[in-house]
Amino acid sequence: MNIEKDYIKLIFGLKLKQARTNKNLSLFGLAKITDLSKSYLNEIEKGKKYPKTDKIILLSEKLDVSYDNMVSLKLDNNLAPIGEILKSGILKEIPLDIFGIQENDLIDIIANAPAKVNAFISTIIEIAQHYNLTRESFFLASLRSYQEAHNNYFDDLEQKVLEFSTAFHIDMNVQITIEELTAILIEEYGYTIQELVFSEQEQLGDLRSIYVSKSKTLLLSKEIDQPQKAFILAKEIAYNYLKITERLYTFSWIKFDNFDQVLNNFYASYFAGALLIPRQKLIEQLNVFLARIDSKPQEMIALMNGFNVSPESFYQRLTNILPKDFQLKNLFFLRLSHQIGTDTYQMKKELHITNQQEPHANEMNEHYCRRWVSIRTIEQSLKQNKNHFFDAQISSYENSKNEYLVFSSATPDPFKINCIRSISVGILITPGMKKKFKFIENNALKRQVVGVTCETCAVKNCLERAAPPVHLEQKMRNENTDKIVQQYMAKFS
C-alpha cells in the first residue's frame, strides 16, 4: 500500500460522499447533475481514483462546497478518527494479508460505512487510552491473535528446521550443542561472538545480547545460562537461514519500530524453539509420559531437562505440539511476574487456543486468584529457595465448572532483578483429554477450586482471598434489583 497516495484518495472519497449525502443526493443523482458516470463517482468515493482539477471544480460547484475544502486533508470532527488512523500508517505497519484481509476490502468497508467505522475506531481509541495501551502492546496483541488463529503451529517453519538440519548435517535425535550453534554462526554466516559483562552498565543490566549488524558481531552477556545462550544462538541462525533483514537487535527487546519486526522476531523464536526441541523427539517422549498410569506430574521436569532450553521455551513448544499432534485444542499459556517483597502478580504474556480460556489478563488492577498453581509455584520457589520450582494441579473454575490440568514452573526472572516469574500451560479436561493423559485420575494430583480474580470470585470462605468479591457482589445486587423491578412491572401491567 502506498499509504500517502491511498490516504489522499480515500480522504477525498470520504469527503465527496459526505458532501453528497449532506445534499441528499444518490450516486445516480450526482452523476446526473455533473454528467459524470455513476461508476466513476463510485470509484472516487471508494478511494480508488482521484479526479483531475476540472472534475473537482465541477463537483465543488454542484455540491456547494469550496474547492479548498474538497482538496483539504482535514476531515470534519465526526470523521476525524478515521483520518488519524489512516494518517498514522498503522495499516501499512501491519501486514493485513496474514489475517486474510485485502487492502481494497478494508478501504471499501471504510468508504461504504464511514460513520460506523468511525464510531468503532473511536471506541477502540478510547479503550486503548483507558487501559494505557501502547503501540508495542497493540503490535503484541495483533501477533497473539495471529498465533491463536493458527493454533500456534506453523508447518512452514517446522519444515524449514528440517531442511536446515539436512543442509547442515544436524542429527535431530541428538541434542544440538552450543559449540555446533556457535560454529555455524561463525563459519557459515561470518559472525564474531564476544562475551561481555552487561551489568557493569546499569542501563544494560536486563539485556542478554546485542547484535551489531555492521560488523556482524554478536555481543553476549556473560551472566546468561546455557539454555539462554543456546536460544540466542539458535535465534541468530534463524534470522540468517530464513533471510530475515527486518529484525530486532537486542534480547530482550527494547522497542519495536514496526510490526514486521514483531512478526519476524516471532518467526525466529519459533524456528529456534523447533531446532532446540525437535518435534518428533518431543512427541515420542510425551507419548511415553502420557501413556503411563503411574506417571507423576513432577516427571515433567525430567522430560524438560532432556532439552537444553529454559522452562519458558519448553512450555511454549508444548503450545505448538499439543494442539497439532495430540488434538488438545483448548489450552492456555501464561507468564506471571512477581516483584519480591510485594503482594502483586502481573500477567506479562498469555496465549489461548482455540477459545478464550478462563485465566486471562485483567487490566483493572484486580487480584489474580491466589489458588492458581501459577502463583503457588512462585510462593514456594521463594519459600524453599529453589531456582526452579515445579508443580501441577487440576483447577476447577467455580463459575464455569470447567477443569484444567495445569503445569507450572517458577524461576528467577532473567530480565528483572528481584523478580520471580512463573510459566504455566493449562489443558482443558475433556473425555478425549482423559484418554491421552492416563494419570489424570492419579491421587497425587492436587485438585483446587479456583476463580479468575478475587473481585469476581464466588468461592466462599476462601482463606487465600486477597480482596473481597466487590464486582461479583455488585452484579448480584443488580440481578436482585432487576428481579424486583420485573415483579412490579408484572403487577402493574
N, C-alpha and C positions, 0 to 999 in steps of 0.2 A: 504494500500500500504506500503510494506517495502521499504521505499524510498531509503535506501542505496543500497540494492541488486538490486532493479529495476533500480536505476540510473546507476550502474556499467554495467548491462546487456544492457541497452538502449544506453549508450555511446559506448560500444563495437560494438553494432549493427550498429550505425551510422558510426563508423569508417570503419567497414567492407564494408558497402555499398558504402562509399566514395572511398575507395581503389579499389573496384570492378569497379565502374563507371569510375574512372580515367584510368583504363586499357581497357575501352570499352568492358567490359565483361557483358553478361547477367547472370542471375542466372543459367540458363541452362549451359552456357559456364563454369562458375566457378565450377559447380557440375561435369562437365566432366573432368576438369583438376585436380580436387582434389579427385575424387572418393567418394565425399560426396553427400548425396541425396539433391535434389533441395529443398524439403520441410524442411529438417533440416537447410539448409542455410537460407531459408526464415524466419524460426522462430528465428534464431540468429539475423538477420537484424531487425526484429520487436521487439527485446528486450525481447523475451520470453524465450530464452535459452542462456546459457553461455558455450562455448566449453571448453573441457579439454585441458591441456597444449599441448599434442601431436597434437591436431587439430589446435591450434593456431599457432604452429610452421609450420605446413603444409600450412596453409593459408598465413602466412607471406612469406614463400618461393615462393609460386605461384603468389603472388601479388607484389613481390619485395618491401615489407615493413618490416622494422625491427620488431623483436619480442617486443622490449621495446616500440616502437611507438604504436604497436597494443594494448598492455595492459595498456598503459598510459591513465589516465582520462582526459588528456588535449586535447581539440579539436582545430582544425585549426581555424584561425580567422573568416572564413566565417560561422562557426557553433558555435562559442563561446557563443553567446547569448542564444542558446538553452541549452547549458551546464550550464550556470549561473542560468537560471530559474529553471532547474531541480534540481540543487545542492542546491538552496535556500530553497527547501522544500515547496514552495508555493502550489504545487499540493497536498501535504499532509495536509496543513493547511485548504484548502477549501474543504469541503465535496462535491465532484463533483456530487454525486448521487442526491443531492437536485435540481440540474439543469438538471437532466435526462442524465448525461454524465457518461458513464462507463470508468473506468481507461484504460482498454485494448483498447477501441476505440480511446482514446486520444493518447496512445502510438503508435497505428497503424498510425494515422494521422501524427505524428511527424516522424515516421520511413519511411513512404511512400513518404513524400514530405518535407524532412528536409530543403531544400533551401528556399521553400516558407514559411514554418513555421518560419524559422529563420528571414526572411525579415519582417514577421508580428510581431514577438516578438521584433525585433529591433525598429520597428515603435512605438509599444506600449511603450517601454522603453524611446524612445526619447520624445514622447508626455508627459509621466509621469514626466520626468526631466524638460521639458519646463514649465509645469504647477505646478511644485513642488508637485507632487502627493506623499503623504506619504503612508506608509504601512497601517496606520489606514484608510486613505481616500480610499485606494483600497478595504479594507475589507467592509467599509460602502457602497461603490458603488456596491459591489457584493451583499450585503444584500438588497439594494434598488432594484436591478434587480430581486432578488428572490421575494420580496414583490409584485413588479409590475407584475411579471409573474403569480402570483396567485390572482391578483386583490385585494391584501392586505386583503384577507379573508381566515381564516384558521379554517375550520369546526372542526378539531380535538381539537383545543384549546377551541373553543366555547363549545364543548361537555364536555371537562374537567372541565370547570367552572360550568356547570350544575351538573355534578357528584359531584363536591366539595360542591355545595350548598345543595345537598341532604345529603351527608355524614355528614356535619356539621350543618344541620338543619338551613340553611340560607334562609330567605324569600327574593327572588329576586325582589319582588314587593315593598319592603321597603328598603330604603337607609341603607346600611351596615354602622355601626358606627365605629369610631376609637377604642372605647372600645372593640367591638367584635373582630376587627382585632388584637388588642393587646393581648386579652385573648387567641386567637387561637395560636399565636406565642409563648406565654409563657407556656400555659398549654399543648398544643399538641406537640409543637416542641422544648420545653425546652429552649427558648430564655431568655436572660437577656437584658432588654432595659434600656439604660441610656441616658439622655439628657445633652448635653454639649454646651458651647458657643465656637463654632469652630473659630469664628472671632478673638478670643484672640490670635490665632496663625495665623499670616499673610498668610502663605502658605496654610492654610486650609479654608480661607475665602470663597472660591467658593463651598466647599463641603457641602452636606446636610446630608450625612450619611456615616458611615464606619461599615462594618460587620467584626467582629473578629471571624473567624471560629473555632479557637482552643477552645475558651470558649463559643461559640455561643452567643456572645454579640453584640447587635446592638446599635451603638452609633448614636444618632440623634442630629442634630443641633437644639438649642432652637429657632433659628431665622426663622424656616420654618413655613409656614401657614398650616392650617388644610388640604386643598386639597393635598399639597405636602406630608404631613405626611401620609395621607391615602394611597397615591400611593406607597410610600416607603414600608409601612407595607404590602400592598397587593402584592407587588412585591416579598417581602421576603417569603410570604406564597406560591407564585407561584414556587419559587426555590425549596421549600421543597415538595409541593404537586406533582410537576412534576418530583421530584427526580433528579434535576439538580445539578451536582457537579462541572462541569467546568463553572465557573461563574466569574463575576466581584464583587469586594468587596467595591467599593465606588460609590456614586451617588452625582454628575455626575461622569462619568468615567474619569480616568487619562490616562490609556493606555489599549490596548488590547494585550494580549500575543499571541492569535491565533484566527482563525475565529470561532471556536466553541464558544468562549466567546461572540463574537459579535452576533452570531445566538441565543445563549441561553439568552442573555440579551434582545433580541427582543421577544423571546417566553415568558419570564417572564413579560415583559412590556405589551404584548398583553393580557396575562391572567389577569393582574392587571386592565387593561382598561375594559375588558369584565366583570370583577367582580364588579367594581365600577359603570359601565354604562351598566346594563343588556340589552341584545339585544332586547328582546321583549318589555320591558318598553320603550326603546328609539324609536322603530318602532311605537308603539302606539302614543307616543307624537309627533313624526314627522308627522304622518298621520293627526293628528288634526291641527298642524301648517300649513301644506301644503294645506289642503283642504279649508281653509278659504280664500275667495276672498279679504277680507279686512285686512289680516294679514300684520303686519308691520315687516320689517326685524329686527328691534330693539327687537321684541318679542323673538328673538333667545336668548337674554341674559337671559330672564326668563326661557326658556327651559334649557339653560346651567346651571343655578343656581339650577335647580331641582336635580342636582347630585353634590356630594362633590368631584369635580375634578377641575383641572386647565383648562383654555381655551385650552391649547395645547392638553391635554388628550381628551377633548371633540371633538375637530376638528379631531384628529387622529382617534377617534372612528367613526366619520362620514365617513372616508375613508374606514372603514371596512363594514359599513352598507349600504351606498348609492349604491355602485356597486352591492352588493349581493341582497338586499331586495327591492330596488327601481329601479333596472336596469338602473342606471345612471352610465354608464361605461366609461365616458370621464370626468375626473376631475383631479384637481391638488391640492397639499398641499404644502404650502411654509412657511418657517420661516425666517424672516428677522431680522437682528440685527443692531442697531444704537448706536454709541457712542455719548452721549450728548455733544454738542458743536462742532461737526464735520458735514460735509455735505456728509458723506459716509454711504451707506447702504450695508450690506453684507448678501448674502443668505447662511444661515447655514444649511438648510435642505430642501429637496424637494422630492416629490413623484408624479408620473404621471401614471394615469390609464385611458384608456387602452393604449393610444398612448402618445407620447411626446407632451404635450400641449404647448401653446405659451410662457408663462412666465417660464423661466428656468435659471439656474445658468450660469453666464458668468465669466470666469476666466481671462479676458483680461483687468481688471480694467476699464471696461466701466460703464456708469452710468445707473442704472435701471430707467425705466420710472417714472417720478415724479407724473404722473397721476394715478398710481396704488393706489387702496384703501389700499393696504398693507403699503404704505409709508404715505398716508394721515392719517391713524389712529395713526401712530407714531407721526406725527407732531401735531395732535390735542390732543393727550394724554399729550404732553408736554405743549402745549398752554393752555389747560384747567385744567392742573394739576390733571388728573384723573388716578387712579391706573388701571382702566380697561375702555378703550375707544373702543366702538364697532361701526362699520359702514358697509355698504354694497353698492355695485353699480353694474351696468351692464357695463362691459368693452368690448368695440368693438375694435378689433385689426385692425389697418389701413392696414397692408399688406395682411392679410388673409381674413379679414372681418368676422372672427369667433367672436362670442359673448359669454361671460361667466357671470354668476351670481356669484359674489364673496362676501363672508362673511369674515370679518377680525376683529381681536381683538388685541389691543396693551396693553401690561402690562410691568411693570419694569422687567428686566431680573433677575431672581432669582440667576443666577450663575455669573453675572458680575456686578461690581459696576459701577454706572453712565451709564448704558446701558438700552435702551428700545428695546423691540422686538415685532414683530407682527406675529401672526399666521393667515393664510388665507386658505380657501378652495374655489376653483373656479369650477363651474359646467358648462360644455358646453351647451349652449342653443340650443335645437333642438325641433322639433314639439312634440316629445314624452316627453321631459323635461317640456315643457309648460303645458302639460296636468296634470302633477303632481304638479307643482308649480302654483297654481291658482292665486297667487298675482303677477305673473311676469309682468303683464301689468299695475300694480299699479303705478300711477304717483309719489308716494312717493319715488320710486327707482331712484337714480341718474344714468344717462347714460353718459358715458365718452369714447371718442376715445382715445386709448392708443397705445403705442408701447412696444417693449421689452427693448431696451436700447436707450438712446438718440443718440448714434453714428450710429444706424441703422434705426432710425425712420423717416418716410416720412410725419409725421404730420406737416403741415405748420403753421407758426405764433404761435407756442406753447410758451405760457408765462412761463410755468413751466420748460422748457428745461434747463438741467444742462450742456449740451455740444453740440457742433454743430454735424450735422449728417455726420461726415467725412467718415465713411465706406460706407454709402449709396451713397454719392456723388462720391466716387471712383468707386463704382460698376456701377453707371450711366455713368461716363466718359468712362469706359471700354466698356460698351454696345454701346455707341455712336460711339466710335472709331471702334468697330467691324463692325457696320453698314456701315461706310465709306469704310473700307477695303473690305467688300463684294461687294460694288458698283464698286470699282476699279478692283476687280477680275472678275466681270461680264463684265466690259467694255473692259478689255484687254485679255479676254479668247480667 
